[in-house]
Structure formats: structure tokens, C-alpha cells
Amino acid sequence: MKYPIWNIPYARRSETAEALLNVGYTPLLAAVLAARGFTEPKAAERFLTGAGENLFDPFALRDMDKAVLRIHRAIENREHVAVYGDYDVDGITSTCLLGGYLREKGLKCELYIPDRLEEGYGLNTAAIQALFERGVTLLITVDCGVTACEEAAFAQKLPLDLVITDHHECRESLPEALAVVDPRRDSAGAGKELAGVGVVFMLICALEGDTEACLARYCDLAAVGTVADVMPLLGENRVIIRAGLKKLREEPRPGLHALLKEAGIAPDKLSAASISYSLAPRINAAGRLGRSELAVELLLEKHPVAAANLAAQLCELNRSRQKLETDIMEQARDMLPETPEGPIVLASERWHQGVIGIVASHLAETYRLPVVMICLEGEQGKGSCRSFGNFSMFDALLHCAALLEGFGGHPLAAGLTIRRENLEAFRAALLRYFLENPADAAQTLNIDLLLDGPEPLLLPHVEALQQMEPCGYGNPKPLFCLTDALLEDVVPIGGEKHLRLLISKFGQSIDCVYFSCTEKELGLRAGERVDVAFFPQVNEYRAKRSVQLLVTDVRAADYSALCRAILNGAALPPAALAPYKPARRDFTRLWRSLTALDGSREIPCAQLAVTDAICLTVFAELGLLTYELDGGTVRVAANLSAARVDLDDSAILRQLTVNS
């Protein structure tokens, strides 16, 4: 079990989804939309189709007017300009988007991405000096620069005009530049959830004065960078990604078309998840291994044959990255206690700087804790940080700033530099901050819907869930739950790294696949009763389409939460309770156990059978007892002087009989 707490909505949602069901939404889709607050048809349609959604005015971003004025002047005067980016997917797509645009305008435009291993993240004075000496008169940063105060001052002295576009958190002082375009400058401003490439896209919209035309032309790169940088797939990001996916399916640029083909992604199967798990890692591999120029060449390449060759090289580079990642992961796990109690901070001289960020992400997901991985070289260390839950890594580093040589990033991911001598003090300071600022929901699995019958898993209903796309951070794939299912079979697959499960529920067997979980980690055997959290997907095999459950977590069947819901009077679907309908002997047994203790008893919910919970509600309905639920315990007080009653008078039992 990955998540110790499952938040299962036992109460019925049919009432809140009724308006959607009345206009033709399938039960599964209607329930999910209602669970996420879209209970009215117009609101649901707007969310699903983007009808009526518009991108905000790009000039709503501070300094956008200044940036546009200076870039227009550069275009008019045919100046020599440079775009200075970052080596991750957001940075590479940002660089290609703005650089390609400026070259289309006839400018001599250099694209500069610092070497991850030699230069590190962000602006550096040596690069600024070199670009100035080559005749650059305007330097534009993308996905970096908002914390580069010293470097901006250096550029000003040369003099070299500097325009900064970024989306990372700002510090108290901003760099002295002609313009600093960053949506995070204003706490209540527009575009706070834009990726770096989203800010660049809005800059081009401002330069062109035609947002719709820019969306049609540049949405592909903007979508790839936004998804890869794990930005919320809501609002303007949802508009960009929806348009980008459509363009990638129908008329992708040669480089992305070649990469999709090399990765084995069919256009009709393309989704935000495809970008996250297939395209992004391949583009990222170039920057991680010091070959950013390879990814830039691919994204800007216009000839299909050359693009195919570059895509093949990039995929080979990604395979090398995967090998490094596996080695570092094994080393990191060997350094960890079995159950870490706070943020994980690991350091080594043996690790590759370009790969530790991926390993940090995997460790954060595995241990549900923030992770800092540090590559040491001499007395210096460079680290990659990943958060978990709603713990802000940026705020944590800000709190520990006195122990760091430098840092930057945002709440979910950040980078740092640190002296070896400060490692232990940093580890202790980060732990103290973590304990004082615990991450909410990091240990909780939030489920959209508990299924109480087989109908929602019919193929047409599962297919309708595709309308929720694009799904990702901020708009996760809907998560469903089946409780008290029978685990029929457990089969290791994929070199025993993954599992195929067969469960039975509602009188039918259901195929499941559980990625990144071994048989040992599952800890369950065939024949046990289980609860399963999953997303239902359509599986195609030999032209046959069927429903398959993509498992998020599995646990031994836990009846205590259902018992609490019953005792709390939740409006539970009768069909879900029908299998637990008590027999007369269950009522007799429970009543005798209560009267044997003078009618008073405290029962832990974890020890309470579902049938007993139903019996208690029936007894209470008929006036035979009262009970009080106190956390995980139910306190019962029987009315021993009550008149004789007829169980057939219970409305609860009659409802269960109808649905049994």
C-alpha cells in the first residue's frame, strides 16, 4: 500500500450529478464532473470543450509593454540578439519558440543554453561577456533570470540591453533590466501558473497583436514545455495544451513528428501523459547529459530526414540517461534508512549532475517526502530538489538560505549550491522547517468516486472519460475505487518490475495493470479481499477493445471507513450495502452481546463488521439503542426497557432488500 490514508467518498453523488445526467452525460463522467465542482451543464461544457475560454491580455503582465517596445526596435533595426534559456524541457522549448520567431523576423539570433555540468543553471557573466563580444546588443532570457541581480548589473555595465522573461519565484529585489516579465511579480496578477514557455508565448502574442493566430502557430512547443514543467492543466494552460495536442496530432513540426514516431506514439493516442512520460524525458535527456544543442536542432529542424536522424540520436541519449538513473537510484536507496522520518538529503561524489533531479522525483514519490540530491565535487555541491504534497521547496530553501551558496526554483522543484561543510547543518535546518510546516495531503489518496455497480465500467462510459483531457497536475486523471473485491491472480510482468492483477467484483473478473510495483511490494496474495484505487482505461489488443484498470494503489480490504460512513448516516448507495445485509441471526448475536454488558459498550470501528454497523443503525432507527461515534470508536447505549419491535418495520432493511 503506497498511501496510508484513502479518502473515499462513500456518500452518493447522483443528486449533484443529476443536471448533467439529464442532458446526456454518461454516469461516470457526470459523477467525476460533479465531484470536481462542475454541476451545471454550461460550466461542465466550458471545462470540457474550452467553449468561451480566452487567453488573457498579454499586456496584463508587468513590463510586457517595455519588453515589446525594445524587441520591436531590435526587429526594425535588424539587431544581433541572443535568447538565453535553460537546459530542461521548459527552457529548451522556450528558447526554440522565441529564437525561431525572431529568426522568422529576419534577425540574427543566437540561441544560448548553458552547459548543465560546466555552467549550471541561469545567467552567468562569462556567457554574457562572450555574447557581447560577438556583437549581441539585446539579450533576452527565457525560463530564467528573475533572480540574476549580479549578472544583470554586469550586463548593464558592458553595456548590453537585457530583457528577462521567467516564471520562477521572485526575490525581494529584482534584477536591473529593461524589462522583467514574470507573472509571479504580482500576487494577484494574471498568468501565475504559466510555464516559462507560456510566458514566452504571451510575449510573442504581445509582439504580434493576434493571440488566436499565435495560438494556432506556436501552441505545440508551448504545450510540450508546459506539461513537462508540471504546471497546473487549468485556465490558460488548458487552452494552450488542448490546442497543442490538436496540432501535434494533425500537423506537428518535423522534429516533434520524428520524435513521436521514434518513441512509438501514434497520433490518435497522444495525450498530456504522452508528453510527460515519453516526449519530455527524451528532450530532457539532451540537457541532462550536456547535449542541449541536439534537442534545439531537432525542434527547429524543417527537413523530415534530418529530423528523423536527430530523433534517433536523442532516443539513444535517453537510453544512456536511463542507465545512469538506475545506478544512482540503487545507490541512493542503499544510503537510506528503511523508513525516513523527514526530508531526504543525500550527497555523493559519484553521481551525474544531470540525472539526480529524476532520481529525486522518484524518491519523493516513493517515500512521499521532499528530496534533495547533491552532487559533490571538492568542497562544493550542486543539488536538485523535489517536493511532495503541498510542501513548498522554494520557501524551505529560503528559510535555509544562510547555509546555501545559492538557490532558485519554485514550490515543486528547485536547485541549490552548497559547501560540503554546511551539509549537516542544512539537513538539520530543513528537517526543522519540515516539522514546523508539514505537507498537507502528502499521505492521502483522494478518490473521486466509489463504484457501487458494474455499469460505470462499461466501455462507452470509460471512453467518455477522455473528454477530461488534458489531464495532469491540477487536473489529475479521475481516480475511482472498488472495495471488498476478490484478488484472483497476481502475475509479475516487465521483468518483474510491474504486475498484472485479476480481481472479481459484481460477479465479473476485471483485468488490472499495476506499474512500478513488485509482488513483494504489493504484499497481498490471490484469494484475499482488497480495495483497489484505479483509473479505467481502454485497452486495445488485436483489434479488440476492452476496459482495463490502471491501478494507483491496492490495500487489504478496510471496512472501518465504510462502518464510520454508515454510522454517520451518509447517503450510501443501497446497492453498495446490499452484500452486507444482516440476517436475523446477526441482529440476535449483536443484541445479546450488548445486553450481556448491561447495554453499554465501546467498539473500535476497526473491529466492527459492516453487518454490525448496519445492525446498529437499524436498532437506533427502531429506538432500541443510541450510539455516538467518537473518532475511531462507537459508544453504544442499549435501551433495555424498550418494547418489543419488528425488524420488518425498518426502512433501512426494506431498502436493502429491494437492492439485494
Summary of the structure (lengths in Angstrom):
residues: 660
radius of gyration: 28.6
end to end distance: 31.1
largest distance: 99.0
contacts: 2234
relative contact order: 0.08
helix: 46%
strand: 20%
